[in-house]
């Protein structure tokens, strides 16, 4: 099969980029002819008002990307096109040439951009449903995207424009989401339920089951407010300094968190900074458990299934996709999100019960093999592709 993959890379790599790369490698491994069209946010120039206006218009209808994709379509004639992230440089307008050519259009959704200008349904330290329950303009009022009225208005206008044009309903043949939780939110936002398939993310290649029981608690995350990193530090303030915590990742809160660590004498906490994926997997394999303290509706959490692949249990908040992935008491432990006292209690119990955590780690590895291994994921993806292509052929006029 000839498959065209389209993706807009973020300036700071995250889970969406990792999921895209894993899927690209998987399709290549199984012998498909994989074509790529990628844009990168490093291309964005921030040199004044006119450049911001141009970017806003491109977010709505990216003429440059659409023209390039139309040429690629005519030259390569792919069997299917699979979009991952289109924001901001590719734009939803890129669906149109493929729809017109009757090439099936797949769109993976790894966040809540279609329902919320900020894409995270989170504001001022709390989950937020205002754009779902009222209108997109609530996001503009609150400056939810980059703390800017104009920037948020540009995203809201893009969403409103394509809702009005029925782009989401008519130009996309199939949506792919990582959890039932995300599917539910997109249905609330108005996407047709019958077009949304649930296919989890996966780990490829398999890092293998770790040896030993681990020597520290671990966080792997961007250091941003919605990831719950402040709550995590507050919880360790309540714990004895004999429980080591390693924090892997970087972000705008790093300086604040490091200053707090020093000020509050959190000697057991160490910041590792950004690491390569291989080093991240090594850090996961060396942990007694992974902590996922997100305070937003985390859609999935790739680091959770990376932990499962290594046989490491996970302590996660009861919010969003992670609580769907981690079974409380079997593959990890749930705690109440944004509650440092509850998190501290769960960490202390986990650290004091290594045999129980080792059993959870073995169950987590079995869960990975059953649900998140590459071969199973490939079969799920092929089933989605085949179903979508069959539906496209069924609605095409004779001779088309």
Secondary structure, 3 states (H helix, E strand, C coil): CEEEEEEEECCCCCHHHHHHHHHHHHHHHCCCEEEEEEEEHHHCCCCCHHHHHHHHHHHHCCHHHHHHHHHHHHHHCCCEEEECCCCCCCCHHHHHHHHHCCCEEEEEECCCCCCCCCCCCEECCEECCHHHHCCCHHHHHCCCCCCCHHHHHHHHHHHHHHHHCCHHHHCCCEEEECCHHHHHHHHHCCCCHHHEEECCCCCCCCCCCCCCCCCCEEEECCCCHHHCHHHHHHHHHCCCCCCCEEEECCCCCHHHHHHHHHHCCCCCEEEEECCCHHHHHHHHHCCCEEEECCCCCCCCCHHHHHHHHHCCEEEEECCCCHHHHCCECCCEEEECCCCHHHHHHHHHHHHHCHHHHHHHHHHHHHHHHHHHCHHHHHHHHHHHHHHHHHHHHHHCCCCC
